[in-house]
Amino acid sequence: MLRKLGFRATGRVNQVYSRGRGASVASARFELDLAGDGVADNDPRNRMAA
């Protein structure tokens, strides 16, 4: 679903606490290109994480 909205995988995976599971689980990180030009921009001010 996130890819359909324009997000792309960063290749990073973080451990996040899941209240439903009561434990830490692996969570893939995605980012959205807010400039909309498809050019990779490494400035963190221009990215939004999901």
C-alpha positions in Angstrom: 0.0 0.0 0.0 2.8 2.5 0.9 4.5 2.0 -2.5 1.2 2.8 -4.3 1.2 6.1 -2.4 4.7 7.0 -3.5 6.8 5.7 -0.6 10.0 3.7 -1.2 11.8 1.3 1.0 15.0 2.7 2.7 16.5 -0.7 3.2 16.6 -0.1 7.0 14.8 -2.2 9.6 14.2 -1.0 13.1 12.9 -2.8 16.2 9.6 -1.2 17.3 7.5 -2.1 20.3 4.2 -3.6 19.3 1.5 -3.1 21.9 -0.7 -5.7 20.3 2.0 -8.3 20.4 3.5 -7.2 23.7 7.1 -7.4 22.2 9.5 -5.7 19.9 9.2 -6.6 16.2 11.1 -5.8 13.1 9.7 -2.8 11.2 10.8 -1.9 7.6 11.4 1.9 7.1 9.9 3.8 4.1 10.3 7.3 2.9 8.3 9.7 0.7 9.9 12.0 -1.8 8.1 15.3 -1.0 9.7 17.1 -4.0 7.8 14.7 -6.3 10.5 14.8 -8.9 11.8 11.3 -8.3 15.3 12.5 -7.7 17.0 11.0 -4.7 17.5 13.8 -2.1 19.5 12.9 1.0 18.6 16.1 2.9 16.5 14.8 5.8 14.5 18.0 5.9 13.0 17.0 2.6 11.9 13.5 3.6 9.0 12.1 5.6 9.4 8.7 7.2 6.7 6.1 7.6 
